[in-house]
Amino acid sequence: MAEPSSLLGKLEIEVEIKASAEKFHHMFAERPHHIPKATPGHIKGCDLHDGEWGKVGSIIVWNYVHDGEPKVAKDIIEAVDREKNLFKMRVIEGDLMKEYKNFVLTIQATPKHEGSGSIVHWHIEYEKISEEVAHPETIVQLLTEMSQGIDEHLLTEE
């Protein structure tokens, strides 16, 4: 029996936010170009390269800061489910592709069971190009801080 490849990995995080699940999802699905305003220290730009905002098959280019370095990622939207507040994108070009063969982010926001606010669940599936590549733990920190920045921004919009 073949050993499972240590190059394949999954990371999941949950970030508690005060904003509604619908608002958080809407920010990613319909207006990701507003995210740089919400979290300027992390996201420098978000441009629609092809297609329409919030549509499967559309291509988005992100300019972001990771580990203090400016980076770029070109993503294709693979799924948008408004009822489940789910958004999925696959990185197809950019800095992450220097270390990963595959990098897929799924973001799902769900209302908290008690009280107001929601939980943002980030699910990352990846395949490293070699054993030397680190697991994307530092990306988790970036996503956590980004989620908190977006939350604060959404609350000021109310």
N, C-alpha and C positions, 0 to 999 in steps of 0.2 A: 504494500500500500504506500502510495506517495505521501511524503511529508507535506503538510500544508505550508505554503510558501510564507516565509517571514517577511516577504516583500509586500504582502497584502495586509492592509490594516483598516481599522475602523476606529473612529473617535466620536464620542458623543458628549455633548455638554448641555446643561439646562441653565438658562439665565432667567431669573425672576424679574419681571418688569411691572411698572404701574399702569402703562398704557393698555388699551384693549388689544386682544389678539387680532381683531379685524384691522385695526389701524396699523399695527406692526406689519402685518402681511401686505396691506395695501402699499406701504412705503417700499417694500422690496419688489412687489409684483408690478405696480402701476407707476411708481415714481422713484425708482432707484437713483435717478439723477439729482434727487434732493438729499440723498444720504451724505454727500460731501459737506453740505451745510450743517448736518446733524452731528457729524463726527469728523471735523476737519483735520484732526491730528492723525487720523487713520486712513481716511479715504480722501484723495485729492481730486478725483474726477471719476465720472461714470458717464459713458457715452454710448448711445445706441449706434451700433455699427451696421446692423441689418435687421429688417423686420419692424415690429412694433413693440412698445413697452408692454410687458405683461403677456406676450403671446409666445406659445411654444415654438421653438425653431429660431427665435430672434437671437441676435448676437449682441452681447454687451461687452464693452471694454472698460475695465476698472484700472484706475491709477491709485495705488495704495502705498502705505508705508508699513514695512514689516522688518522688525529688528533694526529700526532706524534707517533702513535703506529704501529708496523709492523703487517700487515694483509695478509690473503691469500684468494683468490677466485678461485674456479674452475668453468669455464664457458663452455657451449656448444654453438657452432655457429649455429644459427637458420636460418640466411639468409645472402647471399652475392649477391649484385646486382651491377656489375661493371658499367653498363650503368647509373645507378642512384647514384653511389658512396655511396651505402648504406651497412651497416654492422650491424647485430643484434646478440646479444648474451644474453643468460639466465644464471644467476648464479645458479649452482646446488649444490655446497658445499662451505663451508668456513665461515669466520667471519660474513658476511652479513646475512647468514642463521640463526644466533642466534637471529636476530631481525626481519627478513622478511621471510614470507612464499614464496614470489615470488619477484624476482628482475630481470627486463629485461632492457637492454640498447640497444638503436638503435642509430647509429651514421650515419648521412648523411651529406656529404660535397657537397655544390653547388657553382658553380662559381658566383661571384658577377655580378650584371647586368651592372655596370659601373666600368671601371678600372680593375686592376688585382687583384688577390687574390680570396678568397672564404669565405663562411660562413659555419662553422661546427655547425650542429644542433644536439644536444644531446636530446634524449627523454628517460626518465626513467619511467617505470611503475613498481609499487611495491604494495605489500600487507604486512602490518605490522602484527606481531604476536599478538600485544596487543596495547591498547590505550596509554600505557606508552612509547612506542617506538617513538622516534622523527622522523619527516619527514627527509629524507636524504639530508637536505640542505647543510651539510658540504661536501657531495659527489660532489655537484655542484661546489663548490670551487675547489676541487681536479681536477675535469674534465676540468674546465676552465684553471687552471694553467698547467695541462698536455697538453692540446691542444696548448697552447702558447709555451711550451717547444718543442713539436713535430714540430711546425711551424718553430721555430728558427733552429732546427736541419735540417729540409728539406731545408731551405734556404742556409745553409752552405754546403749542398751536391751538390748544383747546380754548 
